[in-house]
Amino acid sequence: MTQETRRHLLRIALVNVLAGVAATLVYLLFAQRFDVREAGRVLATALVYSFSNGTLAGLAAPVLLRRAARSSLAGGLLVFSGGILAALVTGCFFATAILDMSGILPGAWRQLGMVVRASVLIGLVICTGVFFFNNVQLRLEETKMRLKTKELEEERAHKLAAEARLASLQARVHPHFLFNTLNSIASLIPEDPKRAEQLVNRLSALLRLALDADRQKVIPLDREIKIVRDYLEIERARCGDRLRYRIDVPPEFGTAEVPLLALQCLVENSVRYGGGEITVSARAGDAGLELEVTDNGPGFRIEDIPSGHAIDNLLSRLEALFNGGAALETTQESGKCTVRIRLPHKVVA
């Protein structure tokens, strides 16, 4: 027997006791005189009828309600009421037999017709109330389920749209990075073919690392730094001593998760438009992790970034990944431009 079944039987028993006591009190209220023996007999009679009728009706009600739910409103009411009334009539026969055989109510069979009519009348009122209450409850449950299903579908649609948008943005990042790097290598082929070949091998390793990481939306910071370092080495081969860089990232931040190619696109912008001195650093900020790329170029404002630019794509990726929890900002100070990415604390390992 399950716990729910035990609770249901306990509720039936409690209702039966209350019904028997209530019937006894009503009888005593209208009685001409109070007699203890008569009161006990009335209480015993009321309890026998309430337990016989109430138990059968209480056990049948859940089954009948489930069957009624599969029918129309009128059909369901007919099924439920018919089943409960049948249970009540059967209970009246059982109770009358018990009262007659036990001697609690001599001549109980003579009162059977009156008892059945009273049980049917009371049963019809209770059946109607219980049925419509259950019907309203079922409709509320169905409405809640539909609303929950609709919310889940909308949430799933938003998630799929965000993932599609993010995938589209990342697909635009890789060709941009690849073509610019190949142009850098191509400029070395006429002057130093051997060195160009070495850079092709470095590029191959770099792309393999980036493509392996592309299965994820974010990657560990130490892997992103490896991409940045390889890219800078490729560019340094083209630019020579005009390009100098320094990477200052504490080892404890190595497992922090950052958007794929986030630092690389900032470093690439510094190579193209900066003054040749680049510093990449990371530190713990108030809300999480702060990544910085500093160069000695003229700098720029976020508002001036054209649509489709690598940094504009980075802004969109930050929004898609962190839903407003990340930020990208620039500052100019002492002839240097710093681009800072603020990532929420949850991405810090």
C-alpha positions as CSV (number, residue, x, y, z in Angstrom):
1,M,0.0,0.0,0.0
2,T,1.4,3.3,-1.0
3,Q,1.6,6.4,1.2
4,E,-0.9,8.2,-0.9
5,T,-3.4,5.3,-0.6
6,R,-2.9,5.3,3.2
7,R,-3.6,9.0,3.3
8,H,-6.7,8.6,1.2
9,L,-8.1,5.9,3.5
10,L,-7.3,8.0,6.5
11,R,-9.2,10.9,5.0
12,I,-12.2,8.7,4.2
13,A,-12.2,7.4,7.8
14,L,-12.0,10.9,9.2
15,V,-14.9,12.1,7.1
16,N,-17.0,9.1,8.1
17,V,-16.5,9.7,11.8
18,L,-17.3,13.4,11.4
19,A,-20.5,12.6,9.3
20,G,-21.6,10.0,12.0
21,V,-21.1,12.5,14.8
22,A,-22.8,15.3,12.9
23,A,-25.8,13.1,12.2
24,T,-26.0,12.2,15.9
25,L,-25.8,15.8,17.0
26,V,-28.6,16.8,14.6
27,Y,-30.8,14.0,16.0
28,L,-30.2,15.0,19.6
29,L,-30.8,18.6,18.8
30,F,-34.4,17.8,17.7
31,A,-35.0,15.0,20.2
32,Q,-37.7,15.7,22.9
33,R,-35.5,14.3,25.7
34,F,-31.9,13.2,26.1
35,D,-31.3,9.6,26.8
36,V,-27.7,8.3,27.0
37,R,-28.6,4.8,25.8
38,E,-30.6,6.2,22.9
39,A,-27.8,8.6,22.0
40,G,-25.4,5.7,21.9
41,R,-27.7,3.7,19.7
42,V,-28.1,6.7,17.3
43,L,-24.4,7.3,17.2
44,A,-23.7,3.6,16.4
45,T,-26.3,3.6,13.7
46,A,-25.0,6.8,12.2
47,L,-21.4,5.5,12.2
48,V,-22.4,2.2,10.6
49,Y,-24.2,4.0,7.8
50,S,-21.5,6.6,7.3
51,F,-18.7,4.1,7.2
52,S,-20.6,1.7,4.9
53,N,-21.7,4.4,2.5
54,G,-18.7,6.8,2.8
55,T,-16.1,4.1,2.4
56,L,-17.6,2.6,-0.8
57,A,-18.2,6.1,-2.3
58,G,-14.7,7.3,-1.2
59,L,-13.0,4.4,-2.8
60,A,-15.1,4.6,-6.0
61,A,-14.7,8.4,-6.4
62,P,-11.1,8.6,-7.8
63,V,-11.8,5.8,-10.3
64,L,-15.0,7.4,-11.5
65,L,-13.4,10.9,-11.7
66,R,-10.7,9.5,-14.0
67,R,-13.3,7.9,-16.2
68,A,-15.5,11.0,-16.2
69,A,-12.5,13.2,-17.3
70,R,-12.4,11.3,-20.6
71,S,-16.1,12.2,-21.4
72,S,-17.9,15.4,-22.1
73,L,-19.1,17.5,-19.2
74,A,-22.7,16.0,-19.2
75,G,-21.4,12.5,-19.9
76,G,-18.8,12.8,-17.1
77,L,-21.4,14.0,-14.6
78,L,-23.7,11.1,-15.5
79,V,-20.8,8.6,-15.1
80,F,-19.7,10.0,-11.8
81,S,-23.1,10.5,-10.3
82,G,-24.4,7.1,-11.4
83,G,-21.3,5.3,-9.9
84,I,-21.5,7.2,-6.6
85,L,-25.3,6.6,-6.2
86,A,-24.8,2.9,-6.9
87,A,-22.1,2.8,-4.2
88,L,-24.4,4.6,-1.8
89,V,-27.3,2.2,-2.4
90,T,-25.0,-0.8,-2.0
91,G,-23.7,0.8,1.2
92,C,-27.2,1.2,2.5
93,F,-27.9,-2.5,2.1
94,F,-24.7,-3.5,3.8
95,A,-25.3,-1.1,6.7
96,T,-28.9,-2.2,7.1
97,A,-27.9,-5.8,7.2
98,I,-25.2,-5.1,9.9
99,L,-27.6,-3.1,12.0
100,D,-30.3,-5.7,11.8
101,M,-28.0,-8.7,12.5
102,S,-26.2,-7.0,15.4
103,G,-29.5,-5.8,17.0
104,I,-28.4,-2.2,17.1
105,L,-31.4,-1.1,15.2
106,P,-34.3,-3.7,15.3
107,G,-36.5,-3.6,12.2
108,A,-33.8,-1.8,10.2
109,W,-35.1,-3.3,7.0
110,R,-38.4,-1.4,7.4
111,Q,-36.4,1.9,7.2
112,L,-34.3,0.9,4.2
113,G,-36.5,2.8,1.7
114,M,-36.3,6.0,3.7
115,V,-32.5,5.6,4.2
116,V,-31.9,5.0,0.5
117,R,-33.9,8.1,-0.5
118,A,-32.1,10.3,2.0
119,S,-28.7,8.9,0.9
120,V,-29.5,9.4,-2.8
121,L,-30.7,13.0,-2.2
122,I,-27.6,13.9,-0.2
123,G,-25.4,12.0,-2.6
124,L,-26.7,13.9,-5.6
125,V,-25.9,17.3,-4.0
126,I,-22.4,16.1,-2.9
127,C,-21.7,14.4,-6.3
128,T,-22.5,17.6,-8.2
129,G,-20.3,19.7,-6.0
130,V,-17.4,17.3,-6.1
131,F,-17.6,16.8,-9.8
132,F,-17.7,20.5,-10.7
133,F,-14.9,21.3,-8.2
134,N,-12.8,18.5,-9.7
135,N,-13.6,19.7,-13.3
136,V,-12.5,23.2,-12.4
137,Q,-9.3,21.8,-10.8
138,L,-8.5,19.8,-13.9
139,R,-9.0,22.8,-16.2
140,L,-6.7,24.8,-14.0
141,E,-4.1,22.0,-14.2
142,E,-4.4,21.9,-18.0
143,T,-4.1,25.6,-18.2
144,K,-1.0,25.6,-16.1
145,M,0.5,22.8,-18.1
146,R,-0.2,24.6,-21.4
147,L,1.4,27.8,-20.0
148,K,4.4,25.9,-18.8
149,T,4.8,24.1,-22.1
150,K,4.5,27.4,-23.9
151,E,7.2,29.0,-21.7
152,L,9.5,26.1,-22.2
153,E,9.0,26.3,-26.0
154,E,9.7,30.0,-26.0
155,E,12.8,29.5,-23.8
156,R,14.0,26.8,-26.1
157,A,13.4,29.0,-29.2
158,H,15.3,31.9,-27.6
159,K,18.2,29.5,-26.7
160,L,18.3,28.1,-30.2
161,A,18.3,31.6,-31.7
162,A,21.1,32.7,-29.4
163,E,23.1,29.6,-30.3
164,A,22.6,30.1,-34.0
165,R,23.6,33.8,-33.7
166,L,26.7,32.8,-31.8
167,A,27.7,30.1,-34.3
168,S,27.2,32.6,-37.1
169,L,29.4,35.2,-35.4
170,Q,32.2,32.6,-34.7
171,A,32.0,31.4,-38.3
172,R,32.8,35.0,-39.4
173,V,35.7,35.3,-37.0
174,H,37.8,32.4,-38.3
175,P,37.9,33.5,-42.0
176,H,38.9,37.0,-41.0
177,F,41.7,35.8,-38.9
178,L,42.8,33.2,-41.5
179,F,42.9,35.6,-44.5
180,N,44.9,38.3,-42.6
181,T,47.4,35.8,-41.4
182,L,47.9,34.2,-44.9
183,N,48.5,37.7,-46.3
184,S,51.2,38.2,-43.7
185,I,52.9,34.9,-44.7
186,A,52.5,35.7,-48.4
187,S,54.5,38.8,-48.0
188,L,57.5,36.8,-46.8
189,I,57.6,34.2,-49.6
190,P,59.6,36.3,-52.1
191,E,62.1,37.5,-49.5
192,D,62.5,34.4,-47.3
193,P,60.8,31.2,-48.5
194,K,62.3,29.1,-45.7
195,R,61.0,31.4,-43.0
196,A,57.6,31.5,-44.8
197,E,57.5,27.7,-44.7
198,Q,58.2,27.8,-40.9
199,L,55.4,30.2,-40.5
200,V,53.0,28.0,-42.5
201,N,53.8,25.2,-40.1
202,R,53.1,27.5,-37.1
203,L,49.9,28.7,-38.7
204,S,48.9,25.0,-39.2
205,A,49.4,24.3,-35.5
206,L,47.6,27.5,-34.6
207,L,44.5,26.7,-36.7
208,R,44.4,23.1,-35.4
209,L,44.3,24.5,-31.9
210,A,41.6,27.0,-32.8
211,L,39.5,24.5,-34.7
212,D,39.7,22.0,-31.9
213,A,38.6,24.7,-29.5
214,D,35.7,25.7,-31.8
215,R,33.6,22.8,-30.4
216,Q,33.1,25.0,-27.4
217,K,31.8,28.6,-27.1
218,V,34.4,29.4,-24.4
219,I,37.9,28.0,-23.9
220,P,40.5,28.1,-21.1
221,L,42.5,31.3,-20.9
222,D,45.8,29.5,-21.3
223,R,44.6,28.1,-24.6
224,E,43.5,31.5,-25.8
225,I,47.0,32.9,-24.8
226,K,48.6,30.1,-26.8
227,I,46.6,31.3,-29.9
228,V,47.6,34.9,-29.2
229,R,51.3,34.1,-28.8
230,D,51.4,32.0,-32.0
231,Y,49.6,34.8,-33.9
232,L,52.0,37.4,-32.6
233,E,55.0,35.3,-33.6
234,I,53.6,35.0,-37.1
235,E,53.1,38.8,-37.3
236,R,56.5,39.5,-35.8
237,A,58.1,37.5,-38.6
238,R,56.5,39.9,-41.0
239,C,57.0,43.1,-39.0
240,G,60.4,42.4,-37.5
241,D,61.6,44.5,-34.6
242,R,58.8,47.0,-35.3
243,L,56.5,44.7,-33.3
244,R,57.2,44.0,-29.7
245,Y,54.9,42.3,-27.3
246,R,54.6,41.2,-23.6
247,I,52.2,38.8,-22.1
248,D,51.5,39.2,-18.4
249,V,48.9,36.5,-17.4
250,P,49.3,34.9,-13.9
251,P,49.2,31.1,-14.1
252,E,46.3,30.9,-11.7
253,F,44.0,32.4,-14.3
254,G,44.9,29.7,-16.9
255,T,41.7,27.7,-16.4
256,A,39.4,30.7,-16.4
257,E,37.0,30.4,-19.4
258,V,36.9,33.2,-22.0
259,P,35.2,33.5,-25.4
260,L,37.1,31.9,-28.2
261,L,39.5,34.3,-30.0
262,A,38.4,37.2,-27.8
263,L,41.9,38.3,-27.0
264,Q,43.2,37.4,-30.5
265,C,40.9,39.8,-32.3
266,L,41.9,42.6,-29.9
267,V,45.6,41.8,-30.5
268,E,45.1,41.7,-34.2
269,N,43.5,45.1,-34.1
270,S,46.6,46.4,-32.1
271,V,48.9,44.9,-34.7
272,R,47.1,46.7,-37.6
273,Y,46.4,50.0,-36.0
274,G,48.7,50.3,-32.9
275,G,52.2,51.6,-32.6
276,G,54.0,48.3,-32.4
277,E,54.1,47.8,-28.6
278,I,51.5,45.4,-27.3
279,T,50.9,44.1,-23.8
280,V,48.4,41.4,-22.9
281,S,47.4,41.0,-19.3
282,A,44.8,39.5,-17.0
283,R,43.8,40.4,-13.4
284,A,41.0,39.7,-10.9
285,G,38.4,42.5,-11.0
286,D,35.6,43.5,-8.7
287,A,33.0,41.4,-10.5
288,G,35.2,38.7,-12.1
289,L,38.1,38.5,-14.6
290,E,39.5,41.5,-16.5
291,L,41.5,41.0,-19.7
292,E,43.4,43.9,-21.2
293,V,45.2,44.5,-24.4
294,T,47.3,47.7,-24.4
295,D,49.2,49.3,-27.3
296,N,50.8,52.6,-28.1
297,G,48.5,53.5,-31.0
298,P,46.0,56.3,-31.3
299,G,43.1,54.3,-29.8
300,F,39.4,54.2,-30.7
301,R,36.0,54.4,-29.1
302,I,33.6,51.5,-28.9
303,E,30.9,53.7,-30.4
304,D,33.0,54.2,-33.6
305,I,33.4,50.4,-34.4
306,P,31.8,49.7,-37.8
307,S,29.3,46.9,-38.2
308,G,30.9,43.6,-39.1
309,H,34.3,44.5,-37.6
310,A,36.0,41.8,-35.6
311,I,35.5,43.8,-32.4
312,D,31.9,44.4,-33.3
313,N,31.5,40.6,-33.6
314,L,33.2,40.3,-30.2
315,L,30.7,42.6,-28.7
316,S,27.9,40.6,-30.1
317,R,29.4,37.3,-28.9
318,L,29.8,38.7,-25.4
319,E,26.2,39.7,-25.4
320,A,25.1,36.3,-26.7
321,L,27.2,34.3,-24.2
322,F,26.7,36.4,-21.0
323,N,23.4,38.2,-21.6
324,G,24.7,41.6,-20.5
325,G,27.0,40.2,-17.8
326,A,30.2,41.1,-19.7
327,A,31.5,44.4,-21.0
328,L,34.0,45.8,-23.4
329,E,35.5,49.2,-22.9
330,T,38.5,51.4,-24.0
331,T,40.6,53.9,-22.3
332,Q,43.4,56.3,-23.5
333,E,46.0,57.4,-21.1
334,S,49.6,58.6,-21.4
335,G,49.7,57.9,-25.1
336,K,48.5,54.3,-24.8
337,C,45.2,52.7,-25.6
338,T,43.8,49.9,-23.4
339,V,40.9,47.6,-24.5
340,R,39.4,45.9,-21.5
341,I,37.1,42.9,-21.3
342,R,35.2,42.4,-18.1
343,L,33.8,38.9,-17.6
344,P,31.4,37.8,-14.9
345,H,32.8,35.9,-11.9
346,K,31.2,32.6,-13.0
347,V,33.7,32.2,-15.8
348,V,36.7,32.4,-13.4
349,A,37.9,28.9,-12.4
